[in-house]
Amino acid sequence: MTTILSCRNGAFAVLGLLLAAIGCPAIAEPPVPRVELSAGIHRIEAEVASDFASRAQGLMHRRQLPPNGGMLFVFDQTTRHCMWMRNTLIPLAVAFIDEQGTILNIEEMAPETETNHCAAGPARYALEMNAGWFGRRKLAPGSRIGGIGDLRGTAGAR
């Protein structure tokens, strides 16, 4: 996603509009942090949502997700977190994961609903993937997600 200019100062916004009007390329937003995870032999390329704003935005308004792409939510605290699908256009599955990378439970989520889908116990992470992704790979509660340990201490940072 690109934006003309993201700032609080109106003068910069006007400058950005002028640059856009004369054909200067838009200034890109900073790249979304990504991490490579694994679930057994399966590779996952996940965007990382580790601050309040990125967790609140999640995968809203996306029209597709790559086959092995997802979003890893890194929470500030290990507790019973819940997710919903407001403004999310694609069906997703979410795995709630503890601090050691063990899946606690997996929930299938229908698009554009406000039904709460909650962790079965204290979770530090949630991994959203395309609907059915975990089931097609025979992943279930107790399965491990590799690469999680490298993310400890990143909540709140972006």
Secondary structure, DSSP 8 states (H G I E B T S, - for coil): -EES---S-HHHHHHHHHHHHTT---EE-----EEEEEETTEEEEEEEE-SHHHHHHTTTT-S---TTEEEEEEEEEEE--EE--TT--S-EEEEEE-TTSBEEEEEEE-TT----EE-SS-EEEEEEEETTHHHHTT--TT-B-BTGGGGTT-TT--
